[in-house]
Amino acid sequence: MKITKISAYQVDLPLHEGSYNWSGGKSVSVFDSTIVRIETDSGLAGHGEICPLGPFYLPAYAAGARAGIAELAPHLIGENPTQLRPLNRRMDAALKGHPYVKSAIDIACWDILGQASSQSVCTLLGGRYGEDFHLYRAISQESPEQMAAKVKGYREEGYQRFQLKVGADPETDIERIHAVRAELQKGDFLIADANTGWLMHEAARVVRGVRDVDVYIEQPCLSYEECLAIRRRRDHPFVLDESIDSLEVLLRGRADGAMDAVNIKISKFGGLTRAKEARDLCVSLGIAMTIEDAWGGDITTAAIAHLAHSTPTELLFTATDFNSYVTVSTAEGAPQRQNGRLAASESPGLGVEPRFEVLGEAVLEIA
């Protein structure tokens, strides 16, 4: 089997809540997503998605993803999409770094491999654990009272894990954490996610101010070293996210006792192939994980679902369903949350079919 054509489509994903706000005054109301279609000489076609959370969050941006795909695509025509390791090495040889650029291409190739072998991507990634899995709900940064009200509403929809966006003024963040925790019940989990937004002295104030609260602290500061220093000051369960972008960091974090759980973002690792490596290492080391990505719609949600559902239940802390946050559906067959939980499709590949009437004309075609 050979790749004969690579196309990319740009689609805007507005949010149901109007905007998404997090540390440092960052805010997005419409996400710019890129969907990749890979066609083959066998007639099979696979699809992937990359949707950075704006250029001010991680070193990734939507226009850069499309420029990178245009750079990579000519090097991949004629390659076998089911040979995932050689294909990833080919991408790395053609474009150094920029893993987010490669992510949608890699996901689309897993989709093709699943279809070609009549297996779901979940099965190919290791096999399905259980019937479904827990989702978390991200709570956009607002006043303590507004955030507590939203958590209460989402809890009534079945969610039991909540990722509270903090990383602002320490006094207000302490109020946010206390207000939201008061709305939760036995079995609920609360994560205070600063998204690198606190300086060390601010993070120290917050963890002291919530020392008696049952809450996970996630990525309080920008660097790994700063986060490790805060981790060593307190005994809250600790999550690393933005710092986790390689196997080396995972090994270092385990050796340093830097975290209790990590977030595996698929596009930060360059797609499912390398995200699976990170997931499998975490399984071997006994590190709990949140499986997610920077952002996305139906196709990203499908990819997350397959990687999460093939993760041992006791090590899957949680995952996310981005397609429930946005107002536009880009694919048929994407998993849909039920009572705060999600399940991967059992159909071959990702189990999705793009809505081309939504995607419109391709912005890039390489054959």
C-alpha positions in Angstrom: 0.0 0.0 0.0 1.3 3.5 -0.9 0.2 7.0 0.0 -1.0 8.8 -3.2 -2.4 12.1 -1.8 -2.3 14.2 1.3 -4.9 16.9 1.8 -5.6 19.4 4.7 -8.8 21.2 5.6 -9.1 24.2 7.9 -12.2 24.4 10.1 -13.2 26.8 12.9 -14.5 25.3 16.1 -16.5 27.9 18.2 -17.2 27.1 21.9 -20.6 26.4 23.5 -19.6 28.6 26.4 -18.4 31.5 24.2 -14.8 31.5 25.4 -12.2 29.4 27.2 -10.0 31.3 29.7 -6.9 30.2 31.5 -3.8 31.5 33.2 -2.1 34.7 32.2 -5.3 36.2 30.7 -5.2 33.8 27.8 -8.5 33.3 26.1 -9.9 31.7 22.9 -13.4 31.8 21.5 -12.9 30.0 18.2 -10.3 27.2 17.8 -8.5 26.9 14.4 -8.3 23.2 13.6 -6.6 21.3 10.7 -7.9 18.0 9.5 -5.6 15.8 7.4 -6.8 13.2 4.8 -4.4 10.6 3.5 -5.4 8.7 0.4 -3.8 5.4 -0.8 -3.6 3.3 -3.9 -5.7 0.7 -2.2 -8.7 3.0 -2.0 -8.5 3.4 1.8 -8.3 6.9 3.3 -7.4 7.9 6.8 -8.0 11.0 8.8 -6.3 12.9 11.6 -6.6 16.3 13.3 -4.3 18.9 14.9 -5.7 21.8 16.9 -3.2 23.9 18.9 -4.5 25.9 21.8 -3.3 29.2 20.3 0.3 30.3 19.7 0.6 31.7 23.2 0.3 28.3 25.0 2.6 25.7 23.6 5.2 26.1 20.8 2.5 25.2 18.2 0.1 27.2 16.1 -2.5 26.4 13.5 -1.0 28.1 10.5 2.4 26.5 11.5 0.8 23.1 11.4 -0.5 23.6 7.9 2.8 25.0 6.7 4.6 22.0 8.3 2.2 19.5 6.7 2.9 21.2 3.3 6.6 20.8 3.9 6.3 17.1 5.0 3.7 15.8 2.5 5.9 15.6 -0.6 8.3 13.4 1.3 5.6 10.9 2.2 4.0 10.3 -1.2 4.8 6.7 -2.1 5.4 5.6 1.5 3.5 2.8 3.1 1.1 4.3 5.7 0.8 1.1 7.6 4.5 1.0 8.4 4.2 3.5 11.2 7.8 3.3 12.6 9.5 3.8 9.2 7.0 6.5 8.4 7.7 8.4 11.6 11.5 8.1 11.0 10.9 9.5 7.5 9.0 12.5 8.9 11.7 13.1 11.5 14.4 13.0 8.7 12.4 15.5 6.6 11.5 17.9 9.4 13.4 18.2 12.6 11.3 18.8 15.7 7.8 20.2 15.3 6.0 17.1 16.6 2.6 18.7 16.5 3.0 19.0 12.7 3.4 15.3 12.4 0.6 14.3 14.8 -2.4 14.5 12.4 -0.5 12.6 9.7 0.4 9.8 12.2 -3.2 9.6 13.5 -4.4 9.3 9.9 -2.0 6.4 9.2 -3.3 4.6 12.3 -6.8 5.1 10.9 -5.6 3.4 7.6 -3.9 0.6 9.5 -7.1 -0.2 11.4 -9.2 -0.2 8.3 -6.7 -2.4 6.4 -6.6 -4.9 9.2 -10.3 -4.7 10.1 -9.4 -3.7 13.6 -10.2 -0.7 15.8 -7.3 1.6 16.6 -8.0 0.8 20.3 -7.3 -2.9 19.6 -4.1 -2.0 17.7 -2.9 0.2 20.6 -3.1 -2.7 23.0 -6.7 -3.8 23.5 -9.8 -2.5 25.2 -10.1 -2.2 29.0 -13.7 -2.1 30.4 -16.8 -0.7 28.8 -15.9 3.0 29.0 -13.8 5.4 31.0 -14.1 8.6 33.1 -13.9 12.1 31.5 -12.8 15.3 33.2 -14.4 18.6 32.6 -12.2 21.7 32.2 -13.7 24.7 34.0 -12.8 28.0 32.3 -11.4 30.7 34.5 -14.0 33.0 36.0 -15.0 34.2 39.5 -15.0 31.6 42.3 -18.9 31.7 42.4 -19.2 31.3 38.6 -16.8 28.4 38.5 -18.5 26.7 41.4 -21.9 27.0 39.7 -20.5 25.5 36.5 -19.0 22.6 38.4 -22.3 21.9 40.1 -24.0 21.9 36.7 -21.5 19.6 35.1 -21.6 17.3 38.1 -25.3 16.9 37.5 -24.4 15.8 33.9 -22.4 12.9 35.3 -18.8 14.3 35.5 -16.8 13.4 38.6 -13.5 14.9 37.6 -13.0 18.6 37.3 -9.9 20.5 36.0 -10.2 24.0 37.5 -8.3 26.7 35.5 -6.3 28.7 38.0 -2.9 30.4 37.6 -3.9 33.9 38.4 -4.0 36.0 41.5 -3.2 33.6 44.4 -5.9 34.9 46.8 -8.5 34.6 44.1 -7.2 31.1 43.1 -7.4 30.0 46.8 -11.1 31.2 46.8 -11.8 29.3 43.5 -10.4 26.1 44.9 -12.3 26.3 48.2 -15.6 27.3 46.4 -15.5 24.5 43.9 -14.4 21.8 46.4 -17.5 22.7 48.5 -19.7 21.6 45.6 -18.2 18.2 45.2 -19.1 14.9 46.8 -17.5 11.6 47.7 -15.8 10.0 44.7 -15.2 13.4 42.9 -11.7 14.6 41.9 -10.6 18.2 41.7 -7.5 19.3 39.8 -6.3 22.9 40.2 -4.5 23.5 36.9 -2.3 26.6 36.8 -1.1 25.9 33.2 2.4 27.3 34.3 0.8 30.5 35.4 2.2 31.0 38.9 5.6 32.3 39.9 7.2 30.1 42.6 6.2 32.5 45.4 2.6 32.6 44.2 2.4 28.8 43.9 3.8 28.5 47.4 1.1 30.8 48.7 -1.7 28.8 47.0 -0.6 25.4 48.1 -0.3 26.7 51.7 -3.7 28.3 51.4 -5.3 25.1 50.3 -3.3 22.7 52.5 -6.4 21.2 54.0 -8.3 20.8 50.7 -8.5 17.5 48.8 -7.1 18.8 45.5 -4.5 17.8 42.9 -2.0 20.6 41.9 -1.2 20.6 38.2 1.7 22.3 36.5 2.0 25.3 38.9 5.0 26.9 37.3 6.7 27.2 33.9 9.8 25.0 34.3 10.2 21.4 35.5 12.6 22.5 38.2 10.2 25.1 39.6 7.4 22.6 39.7 9.6 20.1 41.5 10.5 22.7 44.1 6.8 23.3 44.8 6.1 19.6 44.8 8.7 19.1 47.5 7.1 21.8 49.8 3.7 20.1 50.0 2.1 16.7 50.0 -0.8 17.4 47.6 -1.1 14.9 44.7 0.8 16.5 41.9 0.3 16.4 38.1 2.8 17.5 35.4 1.4 18.5 32.0 3.3 21.1 30.0 6.7 19.7 31.1 5.8 16.3 29.8 7.0 16.0 26.2 9.4 13.1 26.1 10.3 9.8 27.5 13.4 11.3 29.1 11.3 13.8 31.1 9.0 10.9 32.3 12.0 8.9 33.5 13.5 12.0 35.2 10.2 12.8 36.8 9.9 9.3 38.2 13.4 9.3 39.5 12.9 12.7 41.2 9.5 11.9 42.6 8.2 15.0 40.7 4.7 13.9 40.1 1.9 11.4 40.9 0.2 11.6 37.5 1.0 13.1 34.1 -0.9 14.4 31.1 -0.1 12.8 27.8 -1.1 15.2 25.0 -1.0 13.3 21.7 0.2 16.2 19.5 3.1 17.1 21.9 4.6 13.6 21.2 3.9 13.8 17.5 0.9 11.5 17.2 -0.4 8.1 18.5 2.8 6.2 17.7 5.0 8.2 20.2 2.1 8.9 22.6 1.7 5.1 22.9 5.4 4.9 23.8 4.9 7.4 26.6 1.7 5.7 27.7 3.4 2.3 27.8 6.3 3.6 29.7 3.9 5.1 32.3 2.2 1.7 32.5 5.5 0.0 33.2 6.5 2.6 35.8 3.0 2.7 37.5 2.4 6.4 36.7 -1.3 7.4 36.4 -2.2 9.4 33.2 -4.7 11.8 31.7 -4.9 11.1 28.0 -5.8 14.2 26.0 -4.5 16.7 23.4 -4.1 20.4 23.2 -7.6 20.8 21.7 -9.7 19.5 18.8 -13.1 18.3 17.6 -14.5 14.9 16.6 -11.4 13.3 15.1 -9.1 14.4 18.0 -11.7 13.1 20.4 -11.8 9.8 18.6 -8.0 9.5 18.8 -8.0 10.3 22.5 -10.7 7.7 23.1 -8.7 4.9 21.4 -5.6 5.7 23.3 -7.5 6.1 26.6 -9.6 3.0 26.2 -6.5 0.9 25.5 -4.9 2.1 28.8 -5.2 -0.1 31.9 -8.2 1.3 33.9 -6.3 1.6 37.2 -3.6 3.8 35.5 -6.1 6.0 33.4 -6.7 8.9 35.7 -9.0 10.5 33.2 -9.4 11.7 29.6 -11.3 14.4 27.7 -13.9 14.8 25.0 -13.2 18.0 23.2 -16.1 17.5 20.8 -18.6 18.2 23.6 -17.0 21.7 24.1 -17.5 22.9 20.5 -20.5 23.8 18.4 -19.3 22.2 15.1 -19.3 18.5 14.3 -16.7 17.6 11.7 -17.1 13.8 11.5 -19.7 11.1 11.7 -19.1 8.2 14.1 -17.1 10.1 16.7 -17.6 9.0 20.3 -20.1 10.9 22.4 -20.0 11.2 26.2 -22.6 9.5 28.2 -23.1 10.5 31.9 -19.5 11.8 32.1 -17.9 8.8 30.4 -16.7 7.9 26.9 -16.0 4.8 24.9 -13.9 4.2 21.8 -15.5 3.0 18.6 -15.3 -0.7 17.8 -15.4 0.0 14.1 -12.2 -0.5 12.0 -9.7 2.4 12.3 -10.8 5.5 14.2 -14.4 4.8 13.3 -15.1 8.2 11.9 -16.1 9.7 8.6 -15.5 13.4 8.0 -18.4 15.7 7.1 -16.9 17.3 4.0 -19.9 19.6 3.7 -18.5 21.1 7.0 -14.9 21.0 6.0 -15.3 22.6 2.7 -12.5 22.8 0.1 -9.1 21.5 1.0 -6.5 24.3 1.7 -3.7 22.0 0.8 -3.4 19.0 -1.7 -0.2 17.2 -2.4 -0.1 14.2 -4.7 
